[in-house]
């Protein structure tokens, strides 16, 4: 079993101060709240966390601050995949040094139509340069955003060459058949769904959990699905999954980071949550109002704020 | 006239050493050779130059080294547009400080389907943070690679708000109608083609030149087109343009950076030119052989190497 990771991970939002810089105290508070409310792990600095809108210096500092502020390294699975080989190496090395459970690694995503040879070389070069047996890589498959497809053959090559390091994949493609195919094909390779609605369907087929944006506000539901499934209580798992999916559908009809920051702002009463780095923008008042009407109709409320 | 820039710019290749780091002496030599052989300006650190495969530290150092090695700042138009706001600000500030003629600025390119409001905010935030009246931005429009479209309305908004700073656009969309529309719509806004074949067609419609990959080996042809056009010798301009287009077509049928590095390696006899950072890969021997057969059939040879 390559993957030691399982359960429900939040793709953690990054609260920003008035200068649009990460707010150290606020993200530590948010991470603690997430752990207290259903999150097995914290995938900071992913797509939802606006990672690619921060410099590598900002990202390194954010990771160091979290550890200093008491978040255990072994619950973290930070995003570390950048366009630049040297950036990915630096961030990944830092994550390993801080004891992260794994890293979530996008392929370099500027160039399009690159070959599998080029993608293999990208991952291989990072692994060789980091050169640390503690490194566990979860490939981050999100072709709609990255413009790059991580296919079956590439995973197979990587697993063959780096069986101890390549531990799993977060699949945000929205294609549950792709997730299941990979979970079936590569035993021990931990496949996590990037979409809440496939948490249970993927668990049933050998997946190990999910890493999702909506877990910033609804991890307690994912956790209930996961716990029920582990206890063999499929009926409960399915019932709660249906509820989670409804919440997910309401939120993911909108730009995810903006919608979730809106929910957090209302939930905590802290307007700082509205801050978002360009090119993302805050939801319009109309869209926000519609979202809250829908969430209310679903009788959805996040757990009490800290 | 916002744009002081005109003529033929190379989207300069970045020679790499055995560790895949920029080779300082080699890029200075290449830049001098380009200036001696038809280039009015040097767009270092663009798509062809593998910029996004380098960290911002590496890019800052490359710019500083070029200046120290005697390349005049005012012939440079470096790429400075990154995913991260803070990276774009840092690189842009450095380019201005070094006296660059302008900067070529990709929009943040990780997030897709972002709004014009978000793109406007991205550019505006950079301009405000750099806060330097010397800054001249050339928007870098390359939707096939960036996944982001810089449309007419956005340009209009930016020009209205920052008429002295937003100076022009490099259009690599391959859509000459888009280039011409923008050249017609915004007098004084310097539109440069990202594709050699549209150099003359765009000059005829008010464009100011081109910034191209193929200019790494064939700027002498572009320079001849430009000079003939300026002298009113349309016949010569058209004849040389046809030749340039044929060379361009041969090279751009292949991955551009790899193909051009192959041509430079053969031309200079220096195998270091084969080095390329993942996810890009060297051309296969077969494709390279085919390329040289085609270039030979066109009787194409770059100017004597230094």
Boltz contact constraints between the chains, C-beta under 6 A:
constraints:
  - contact:
      token1: [A, 52]
      token2: [B, 83]
      max_distance: 6.0
  - contact:
      token1: [A, 52]
      token2: [B, 110]
      max_distance: 6.0
  - contact:
      token1: [A, 53]
      token2: [B, 84]
      max_distance: 6.0
  - contact:
      token1: [A, 53]
      token2: [B, 85]
      max_distance: 6.0
  - contact:
      token1: [A, 54]
      token2: [B, 84]
      max_distance: 6.0
  - contact:
      token1: [A, 55]
      token2: [B, 84]
      max_distance: 6.0
  - contact:
      token1: [A, 55]
      token2: [B, 86]
      max_distance: 6.0
  - contact:
      token1: [A, 55]
      token2: [B, 87]
      max_distance: 6.0
  - contact:
      token1: [A, 83]
      token2: [B, 52]
      max_distance: 6.0
  - contact:
      token1: [A, 84]
      token2: [B, 53]
      max_distance: 6.0
  - contact:
      token1: [A, 84]
      token2: [B, 54]
      max_distance: 6.0
  - contact:
      token1: [A, 84]
      token2: [B, 55]
      max_distance: 6.0
  - contact:
      token1: [A, 85]
      token2: [B, 277]
      max_distance: 6.0
  - contact:
      token1: [A, 86]
      token2: [B, 55]
      max_distance: 6.0
  - contact:
      token1: [A, 87]
      token2: [B, 55]
      max_distance: 6.0
  - contact:
      token1: [A, 108]
      token2: [B, 279]
      max_distance: 6.0
  - contact:
      token1: [A, 110]
      token2: [B, 52]
      max_distance: 6.0
  - contact:
      token1: [A, 111]
      token2: [B, 279]
      max_distance: 6.0
  - contact:
      token1: [A, 112]
      token2: [B, 145]
      max_distance: 6.0
  - contact:
      token1: [A, 114]
      token2: [B, 279]
      max_distance: 6.0
  - contact:
      token1: [A, 115]
      token2: [B, 281]
      max_distance: 6.0
  - contact:
      token1: [A, 117]
      token2: [B, 281]
      max_distance: 6.0
  - contact:
      token1: [A, 118]
      token2: [B, 278]
      max_distance: 6.0
  - contact:
      token1: [A, 118]
      token2: [B, 279]
      max_distance: 6.0
  - contact:
      token1: [A, 118]
      token2: [B, 280]
      max_distance: 6.0
  - contact:
      token1: [A, 118]
      token2: [B, 281]
      max_distance: 6.0
  - contact:
      token1: [A, 119]
      token2: [B, 279]
      max_distance: 6.0
  - contact:
      token1: [A, 121]
      token2: [B, 278]
      max_distance: 6.0
  - contact:
      token1: [A, 122]
      token2: [B, 278]
      max_distance: 6.0
  - contact:
      token1: [A, 122]
      token2: [B, 279]
      max_distance: 6.0
  - contact:
      token1: [A, 125]
      token2: [B, 278]
      max_distance: 6.0
  - contact:
      token1: [A, 145]
      token2: [B, 112]
      max_distance: 6.0
  - contact:
      token1: [A, 147]
      token2: [B, 147]
      max_distance: 6.0
  - contact:
      token1: [A, 277]
      token2: [B, 85]
      max_distance: 6.0
  - contact:
      token1: [A, 278]
      token2: [B, 118]
      max_distance: 6.0
  - contact:
      token1: [A, 278]
      token2: [B, 121]
      max_distance: 6.0
  - contact:
      token1: [A, 278]
      token2: [B, 122]
      max_distance: 6.0
  - contact:
      token1: [A, 278]
      token2: [B, 125]
      max_distance: 6.0
  - contact:
      token1: [A, 279]
      token2: [B, 108]
      max_distance: 6.0
  - contact:
      token1: [A, 279]
      token2: [B, 111]
      max_distance: 6.0
  - contact:
      token1: [A, 279]
      token2: [B, 114]
      max_distance: 6.0
  - contact:
      token1: [A, 279]
      token2: [B, 118]
      max_distance: 6.0
  - contact:
      token1: [A, 279]
      token2: [B, 119]
      max_distance: 6.0
  - contact:
      token1: [A, 279]
      token2: [B, 122]
      max_distance: 6.0
  - contact:
      token1: [A, 280]
      token2: [B, 118]
      max_distance: 6.0
  - contact:
      token1: [A, 281]
      token2: [B, 115]
      max_distance: 6.0
  - contact:
      token1: [A, 281]
      token2: [B, 117]
      max_distance: 6.0
  - contact:
      token1: [A, 281]
      token2: [B, 118]
      max_distance: 6.0
